Amino acid sequence: MRRDLFDEEHLLFRETVREFLTREVVPHHAQWEKDGIVPREVWKKAGELGMFGFSVPEEFGGAGITDFRYNAVVLEEITRIGATGLGFSLHNDVMAPYFVDLTNEEQKQRWLPGFASGELITAIAMTEPGAGSDLQGIRTTALREGDHYVVNGQKTFITNGINSDLVVVVAKTDPSAGARGTTLLVVERGMAGFSRGRNLEKIGMHAQDTAELFFENVHVPVANRLGDEDGQGFVQLMHNLPQERLSIAVGAVAAAESVLETTIEYCKSRKAFGKSIGQFQNTRFLLAELATEVEIARHYVDKCIVALNAGELTAVDAAKAKWWTTELQTKLIDRCLQLHGGYGYMLEYPVAKAWLDSRVQTIYGGTTEIMKEIIGRSFGF
Ligand SMILES: Cc1cc2nc3c(=O)[nH]c(=O)nc-3n(C[C@H](O)[C@H](O)[C@H](O)COP(=O)(O)OP(=O)(O)OC[C@H]3O[C@@H](n4cnc5c(N)ncnc54)[C@H](O)[C@@H]3O)c2cc1C
């Protein structure tokens, strides 16, 4: 079915992004996988092209457009080439609402121009060694002392953890107040007591810097708090998580489409028992099932993008999109790997890398089980 999500300007933008990625990313990504990180220069080059902060007002160097279709274009193109090291969607899709919508005028002036230019790379630090799904169980504290908070604690699995300049840290300003005692603070590169731990070794996404962060008596000015008062952090997170989950779903469908496409081509060319493997009924039925599921997923996700743009995407809508598309993605890639036979196990084949890179999709941004909890709770049990 025809995909009618995009207008002419999105399609033109897609050409620009594709050309940029072909030139600046494709030739280097394998090396970045070995390095475990992407260089900051590629962020700056992408920023010059206008790939960041679409919703950043023009006066601060952005495009001043609140239209998630531009975010989707960037993520789809990055996914198409398997450039999983670029933490652009975390910056664009996840972090932009924190920096654009929750900041005051003074903070906007300090941070938004760098956000849009790619000179200030962002991250969000929710997860701790002892608390992931159960966010209320975090132990990082930010205790007020005059015009500062003193932050102590540890975070882990933080995307852009090494490259980031601005980290939105979820901390307890009132440890006795539960969710209502949680506040978001922007910790900046170079603040005394803020250090990075290991760039963690993962099973996939090797070019993505996923790191531990440590906070030891870090003095964070009150001027770096997101929101007017303490205790708003949980509400702010809950408000922004649906967009994060939709972003993951957009990536899931794009990855699934891409792997399906290359697998169909492979099944045309690979011969066994005197015919192409695509001529076996098992192969055709399997590909037919997967193609059907991906197309249905695509239309649901596109509808979610329209709903997000209209301010109507609910937490339940986004949870459905996130768990179903990521489970589909991992299943599809696994089946497609099987159709590649032994070659599917070889890293030189894109399906092998896609298999490794995709495994995390059902885990981060809220696990499949937590997504089902969100949906299940909506029935009023
Ligand atoms: C590559 C990568 C990047 C990440 N990036 C970031 C980031 O940028 N910022 C950040 O803050 N975090 C990040 N994370 C962390 C991620 O969001 C968490 O790993 C995830 O939310 C799960 O938390 P956990 O690992 O503590 O697992 P746990 O919460 O310990 O869960 C373990 C298992 O128990 C299940 N479970 C837990 N609670 C329930 C329940 N109520 N009902 C049923 N089952 C349940 C889970 O579904 C899971 O299967 C990242 C993780 C990875 C791997």
PDBQT file of the ligand as one rigid body, heavy atoms in Angstrom, charges set to zero:
ROOT
HETATM    1  C1  LIG A 401      22.323  -0.594  24.779  1.00  0.00    +0.000 C 
HETATM    2  C2  LIG A 401      21.511   0.015  25.876  1.00  0.00    +0.000 A 
HETATM    3  C3  LIG A 401      21.300   1.382  25.890  1.00  0.00    +0.000 A 
HETATM    4  C4  LIG A 401      20.584   1.979  26.916  1.00  0.00    +0.000 A 
HETATM    5  N1  LIG A 401      20.456   3.345  26.961  1.00  0.00    +0.000 NA
HETATM    6  C5  LIG A 401      19.951   3.921  28.074  1.00  0.00    +0.000 A 
HETATM    7  C6  LIG A 401      19.983   5.345  28.244  1.00  0.00    +0.000 A 
HETATM    8  O1  LIG A 401      20.436   6.088  27.353  1.00  0.00    +0.000 OA
HETATM    9  N2  LIG A 401      19.516   5.870  29.398  1.00  0.00    +0.000 N 
HETATM   10  C7  LIG A 401      19.006   5.089  30.385  1.00  0.00    +0.000 A 
HETATM   11  O2  LIG A 401      18.604   5.637  31.413  1.00  0.00    +0.000 OA
HETATM   12  N3  LIG A 401      18.937   3.755  30.260  1.00  0.00    +0.000 NA
HETATM   13  C8  LIG A 401      19.408   3.149  29.135  1.00  0.00    +0.000 A 
HETATM   14  N4  LIG A 401      19.373   1.788  29.005  1.00  0.00    +0.000 N 
HETATM   15  C9  LIG A 401      18.800   0.990  30.072  1.00  0.00    +0.000 C 
HETATM   16  C10 LIG A 401      17.488   0.326  29.713  1.00  0.00    +0.000 C 
HETATM   17  O3  LIG A 401      16.469   1.260  29.567  1.00  0.00    +0.000 OA
HETATM   18  C11 LIG A 401      17.207  -0.724  30.778  1.00  0.00    +0.000 C 
HETATM   19  O4  LIG A 401      18.179  -1.753  30.620  1.00  0.00    +0.000 OA
HETATM   20  C12 LIG A 401      15.811  -1.291  30.694  1.00  0.00    +0.000 C 
HETATM   21  O5  LIG A 401      14.848  -0.327  31.042  1.00  0.00    +0.000 OA
HETATM   22  C13 LIG A 401      15.624  -2.527  31.600  1.00  0.00    +0.000 C 
HETATM   23  O6  LIG A 401      16.084  -2.272  32.895  1.00  0.00    +0.000 OA
HETATM   24  P1  LIG A 401      17.081  -3.300  33.599  1.00  0.00    +0.000 P 
HETATM   25  O7  LIG A 401      18.205  -3.545  32.657  1.00  0.00    +0.000 OA
HETATM   26  O8  LIG A 401      17.392  -2.802  34.941  1.00  0.00    +0.000 OA
HETATM   27  O9  LIG A 401      16.270  -4.661  33.703  1.00  0.00    +0.000 OA
HETATM   28  P2  LIG A 401      15.301  -5.070  34.904  1.00  0.00    +0.000 P 
HETATM   29  O10 LIG A 401      14.389  -3.957  35.226  1.00  0.00    +0.000 OA
HETATM   30  O11 LIG A 401      16.119  -5.651  35.981  1.00  0.00    +0.000 OA
HETATM   31  O12 LIG A 401      14.463  -6.239  34.199  1.00  0.00    +0.000 OA
HETATM   32  C14 LIG A 401      14.917  -7.595  34.118  1.00  0.00    +0.000 C 
HETATM   33  C15 LIG A 401      13.780  -8.429  33.542  1.00  0.00    +0.000 C 
HETATM   34  O13 LIG A 401      12.666  -8.386  34.444  1.00  0.00    +0.000 OA
HETATM   35  C16 LIG A 401      11.505  -7.970  33.733  1.00  0.00    +0.000 C 
HETATM   36  N5  LIG A 401      10.638  -7.162  34.588  1.00  0.00    +0.000 N 
HETATM   37  C17 LIG A 401      10.982  -6.096  35.359  1.00  0.00    +0.000 A 
HETATM   38  N6  LIG A 401       9.895  -5.581  35.939  1.00  0.00    +0.000 NA
HETATM   39  C18 LIG A 401       8.844  -6.331  35.545  1.00  0.00    +0.000 A 
HETATM   40  C19 LIG A 401       7.436  -6.297  35.791  1.00  0.00    +0.000 A 
HETATM   41  N7  LIG A 401       6.878  -5.354  36.580  1.00  0.00    +0.000 N 
HETATM   42  N8  LIG A 401       6.658  -7.229  35.217  1.00  0.00    +0.000 NA
HETATM   43  C20 LIG A 401       7.196  -8.180  34.398  1.00  0.00    +0.000 A 
HETATM   44  N9  LIG A 401       8.511  -8.253  34.116  1.00  0.00    +0.000 NA
HETATM   45  C21 LIG A 401       9.317  -7.351  34.674  1.00  0.00    +0.000 A 
HETATM   46  C22 LIG A 401      12.033  -7.129  32.583  1.00  0.00    +0.000 C 
HETATM   47  O14 LIG A 401      11.076  -7.044  31.533  1.00  0.00    +0.000 OA
HETATM   48  C23 LIG A 401      13.275  -7.912  32.191  1.00  0.00    +0.000 C 
HETATM   49  O15 LIG A 401      12.941  -8.978  31.360  1.00  0.00    +0.000 OA
HETATM   50  C24 LIG A 401      20.040   1.168  27.950  1.00  0.00    +0.000 A 
HETATM   51  C25 LIG A 401      20.224  -0.207  27.910  1.00  0.00    +0.000 A 
HETATM   52  C26 LIG A 401      20.955  -0.788  26.909  1.00  0.00    +0.000 A 
HETATM   53  C27 LIG A 401      21.178  -2.264  26.932  1.00  0.00    +0.000 C 
ENDROOT
TORSDOF 0
